[in-house]
Amino acid sequence: MLHINTDGFTAGARLSTGDDPVMLEKAMQLTGGRVTIRPNCNTFRFDHRQAQIGTTSITALRIDGGCTISRQDAADRLLVFLPLHGAAKIQVGTQCLDATPDVIVLAPTRQVSALDVPASRAHLVLEIPQADLRSKLGNLVGRTIHESLQFQLTLKIDTGPGRLLSLIGRALAEGLNQDINSNASTLQILSDAVASCLVELVWHNYTPSVESATNLLTPKYIENAIAFMQANLHKPLTVDAIAAAVSVSPRSLQQGFKQFRETTPMAYLKELRLQAAHRELQWAPPGVSVSDIGRKWGFSHLGRFAAEYRDRFGRAPSGTLKGF
């Protein structure tokens, strides 16, 4: 469980602790937006610590007794919820995400409208300006980025990027317990590491560009194979068909993906399809079904699609579609 010290605080961080929801509202509103808190019971208590590290706001929050937090914030930022203890539900647009202890939530600030804590919860929240993410991405791919980065909404901690983000998050949480003035540079490095991890390792709408930029020695046929996959996600592709499209043998294609993407062609294709289906499920209009979207993105066996989707995103596709 997160423990937030109450001794030795410096001007570099703000601490609020107690049982008055109005006090917590004021503390949370210091980073912008409007916040309303409704405790679940009279045993409600909180510890809130916030620090501004460069342009990124870092908040450590522990709640006991449960509450519902409603919020409105139009800032162009990405919220990263790194769990430390307990579970919550986070309302993002029309979707209610299960923020369990093994799930990191990534969502645009302006779309997060509520946080429901049923009992006890501790997490770290990073508010990262989209301008910073675009700048970091632009430096990586060598061009100006105008659109905001759209990340997958949830990331399991038992994945490679999830484990790395969780480790950095716990280091940041421990850093907030120390003298902020004396370790500000360390916190800045850790904060920047989170942004780098998000841009380079977590799936978003510019991931193919990142992979091309960070794999300069990648054979052209690998890049062509990925482009071919993206253009034909809805078709029943095979390794032989992909290899033929880029004029290499199936064996060479398999070896190339293993060496330069650390996966197989078909596993990479499945990831592209799952991400495409996930994005459409998130924003699908009324009347569209899970089976419609699954078939559109090349999943002919709907039961297998549901199982693979749940394994990848931690919930059923119907849950994403219906927003719960």
C-alpha positions in Angstrom: 0.0 0.0 0.0 1.2 3.5 -0.7 2.4 5.3 2.4 2.6 9.1 2.1 4.8 10.7 4.8 3.6 13.9 6.5 6.9 15.1 7.7 9.7 17.1 6.0 7.6 18.5 3.1 9.2 21.3 1.1 7.8 24.0 -1.1 8.3 21.7 -4.1 5.2 19.6 -3.3 1.7 20.1 -1.8 0.2 17.8 0.8 -3.4 17.5 1.8 -4.6 14.9 4.2 -7.7 14.4 6.3 -11.4 13.6 6.0 -12.9 16.8 4.5 -13.9 16.2 0.8 -13.9 19.9 0.2 -10.2 20.0 1.1 -9.5 17.3 -1.4 -11.5 19.0 -4.1 -9.4 22.2 -3.6 -6.2 20.2 -3.7 -7.2 18.4 -6.9 -8.3 21.6 -8.6 -4.8 23.1 -8.3 -3.8 21.3 -11.5 -6.9 22.7 -13.4 -10.5 21.8 -14.0 -13.4 21.3 -11.6 -13.7 18.5 -9.1 -16.6 17.3 -6.9 -16.2 14.6 -4.3 -19.0 12.5 -2.7 -17.8 10.2 0.1 -19.4 6.8 0.4 -19.3 6.7 4.2 -18.3 8.6 7.3 -15.0 6.8 7.5 -13.8 8.5 4.3 -10.2 9.7 4.5 -7.5 10.7 2.0 -3.8 11.5 1.5 -3.0 13.7 -1.5 0.4 14.8 -2.6 1.1 16.8 -5.8 4.2 18.1 -7.4 4.9 19.9 -10.6 7.9 18.4 -12.4 8.6 20.6 -15.4 5.4 20.6 -17.4 4.1 17.3 -15.9 2.0 17.2 -12.8 2.5 14.2 -10.6 -0.1 13.3 -7.9 0.0 10.5 -5.3 -3.5 9.8 -4.0 -4.7 7.4 -1.4 -8.4 7.1 -0.5 -9.9 5.0 2.3 -13.6 4.6 2.8 -14.5 5.0 -0.8 -15.9 8.0 -2.8 -17.0 9.2 -6.2 -14.9 11.9 -7.8 -16.6 13.9 -10.7 -14.3 16.1 -12.8 -14.3 18.4 -15.7 -11.1 19.5 -17.4 -10.6 20.7 -21.0 -6.8 20.7 -20.9 -5.0 18.9 -23.8 -3.2 16.4 -21.6 -2.9 12.7 -21.2 -3.8 11.2 -17.8 -1.8 8.1 -16.8 -3.2 6.2 -13.8 -0.5 3.9 -12.3 -2.1 1.6 -9.7 -0.4 1.1 -6.3 -3.2 -0.5 -4.3 -6.9 -1.4 -4.7 -9.4 -1.0 -7.5 -11.6 1.8 -9.0 -13.8 2.5 -12.0 -12.8 5.3 -14.3 -15.4 6.9 -16.7 -13.7 7.8 -20.0 -16.2 9.2 -22.5 -19.0 6.6 -22.6 -16.9 3.8 -21.2 -16.5 2.7 -17.6 -13.0 1.2 -17.3 -12.1 -1.3 -14.6 -8.9 0.2 -13.0 -7.9 -3.0 -11.2 -4.5 -3.3 -9.5 -3.0 -4.9 -12.6 -4.2 -2.3 -15.1 -2.8 1.0 -16.1 -5.3 3.5 -17.6 -4.3 6.0 -20.2 -6.9 8.6 -21.2 -7.2 12.2 -22.5 -7.9 14.6 -19.6 -11.0 16.1 -21.3 -12.6 12.6 -21.6 -12.2 11.5 -17.9 -15.4 12.5 -16.1 -15.5 10.3 -13.0 -13.6 8.1 -10.7 -15.5 5.6 -8.5 -13.5 4.2 -5.5 -15.7 1.5 -3.8 -13.4 1.0 -0.7 -9.6 1.7 -0.7 -7.4 2.8 -3.6 -4.0 4.3 -4.0 -2.5 5.4 -7.3 -0.1 7.7 -9.0 -1.5 10.1 -11.7 0.7 11.8 -14.2 -0.8 14.6 -16.3 1.4 14.9 -19.4 0.8 17.7 -21.9 0.0 16.3 -25.4 2.4 19.0 -26.7 5.3 17.3 -24.9 4.3 13.9 -26.3 4.0 15.3 -29.8 7.4 17.0 -29.5 9.1 13.8 -28.2 7.5 11.8 -31.1 8.4 14.5 -33.6 12.1 14.3 -32.5 12.0 10.5 -32.8 10.4 10.3 -36.3 12.0 13.4 -37.7 8.9 15.5 -38.6 6.4 17.8 -36.9 3.4 16.0 -35.3 0.1 18.0 -35.4 -2.4 15.4 -34.1 -2.7 14.2 -30.5 -1.4 10.8 -29.7 -4.3 8.3 -29.1 -3.2 5.5 -26.8 -4.9 2.3 -26.0 -7.0 3.0 -22.9 -5.8 0.2 -20.8 -2.4 -1.6 -20.4 -1.8 -4.7 -18.4 1.1 -4.4 -15.9 2.3 -7.9 -16.8 3.3 -6.7 -20.3 6.8 -5.4 -21.0 5.7 -1.7 -21.2 3.4 -2.2 -18.3 6.1 -3.6 -16.0 8.4 -0.7 -16.9 5.8 2.0 -16.3 4.8 0.4 -13.0 8.5 0.3 -11.8 9.0 4.0 -12.8 5.7 4.9 -11.1 6.7 3.3 -7.8 10.0 5.1 -8.0 8.1 8.4 -8.5 5.8 7.6 -5.6 8.8 7.0 -3.4 10.4 10.3 -4.6 7.3 12.2 -3.6 7.9 11.0 0.0 11.4 12.7 -0.1 12.6 16.2 -0.2 11.4 17.4 -3.6 13.9 20.2 -3.8 16.9 17.9 -3.4 15.8 15.2 -5.8 13.9 17.3 -8.4 16.4 16.3 -11.2 15.8 12.6 -10.5 12.0 13.1 -10.6 12.4 15.0 -13.9 14.4 12.1 -15.3 11.8 9.6 -14.2 8.9 11.7 -15.5 10.7 12.0 -18.8 11.2 8.2 -18.8 7.4 7.7 -18.5 6.8 10.0 -21.6 9.5 8.1 -23.6 8.1 4.8 -22.6 4.6 5.9 -23.7 5.8 7.2 -27.1 8.2 4.4 -27.9 6.7 1.2 -26.3 2.9 1.7 -25.8 0.7 1.2 -28.8 -0.8 4.5 -30.2 -1.8 5.9 -33.6 1.8 6.7 -34.6 3.3 3.3 -33.5 4.1 2.2 -37.1 6.0 5.5 -37.6 7.9 4.9 -34.4 8.9 1.4 -35.4 10.2 2.5 -38.7 12.2 5.3 -37.1 13.7 3.2 -34.3 14.6 0.3 -36.6 16.7 2.0 -39.2 18.3 -1.4 -40.2 15.0 -3.1 -40.7 14.9 -4.6 -44.2 12.6 -2.9 -46.6 10.6 -6.1 -47.0 9.6 -6.0 -43.3 8.3 -2.5 -43.7 6.5 -3.5 -46.9 5.0 -6.5 -45.2 3.6 -4.3 -42.4 2.2 -1.8 -44.9 0.6 -4.8 -46.8 -1.0 -6.1 -43.5 -2.4 -2.7 -42.6 -3.9 -2.3 -46.0 -5.5 -5.8 -45.9 -6.5 -6.3 -42.3 -10.0 -7.4 -43.4 -8.7 -10.2 -45.6 -7.8 -13.8 -44.6 -4.1 -13.3 -44.9 -1.5 -16.1 -44.5 2.3 -16.0 -44.1 2.6 -17.3 -47.7 0.4 -14.5 -49.0 2.3 -11.8 -47.1 5.6 -13.2 -48.2 4.5 -13.4 -51.9 3.3 -9.7 -51.7 6.8 -8.5 -50.7 8.7 -11.0 -52.9 10.5 -13.0 -50.2 10.1 -16.6 -49.0 7.9 -17.4 -46.1 11.0 -18.6 -44.1 12.7 -15.3 -44.7 9.6 -13.4 -43.6 9.4 -15.4 -40.4 13.1 -14.9 -39.6 12.9 -11.2 -40.4 10.0 -10.6 -38.0 11.7 -12.6 -35.3 14.9 -10.6 -35.7 13.5 -7.1 -36.1 10.1 -7.2 -34.4 10.6 -10.0 -31.9 7.4 -11.7 -32.9 5.9 -13.7 -35.8 4.2 -12.2 -38.9 0.8 -13.7 -37.8 1.2 -12.4 -34.2 2.0 -9.0 -35.5 -1.0 -9.1 -37.8 -3.3 -10.2 -34.9 -2.1 -7.2 -32.9 -2.8 -4.8 -35.7 -6.3 -6.3 -36.1 -7.0 -6.2 -32.3 -5.9 -2.6 -32.1 -8.1 -1.6 -35.1 -11.1 -3.5 -33.6 -10.4 -1.9 -30.2 -10.4 1.6 -31.6 -13.7 1.0 -33.5 -15.4 -0.6 -30.5 -14.5 2.5 -28.4 -16.2 4.9 -30.8 -18.8 2.8 -32.6 -22.2 4.4 -33.2 -25.4 2.8 -31.9 -26.6 -0.2 -33.8 -23.1 -1.6 -34.5 -22.5 -5.1 -33.0 -19.3 -6.8 -31.8 -19.7 -9.4 -34.6 -19.9 -6.6 -37.2 -16.6 -5.1 -36.0 -14.9 -8.5 -35.5 -15.6 -9.6 -39.0 -14.7 -6.2 -40.4 -11.2 -6.6 -39.0 -10.6 -10.2 -40.1 -11.8 -12.2 -37.2 -13.9 -14.9 -38.7 -14.2 -16.9 -35.4 -16.1 -14.6 -33.1 -15.5 -16.7 -30.0 -11.8 -16.7 -30.5 -11.9 -13.0 -31.2 -13.7 -12.4 -27.9 -11.1 -14.5 -26.0 -8.1 -12.9 -27.7 -9.6 -9.4 -27.1 -10.1 -10.1 -23.4 -6.6 -11.4 -23.1 -5.2 -8.3 -24.8 -7.3 -5.6 -23.2 -8.6 -7.1 -20.0 -12.3 -7.0 -20.8 -14.8 -8.4 -23.2 -15.3 -6.6 -26.5 -19.0 -6.2 -25.6 -17.9 -4.3 -22.5 -15.9 -1.8 -24.6 -18.7 -1.4 -27.1 -21.3 -0.8 -24.4 -19.1 1.4 -22.3 -19.0 -0.6 -19.1 
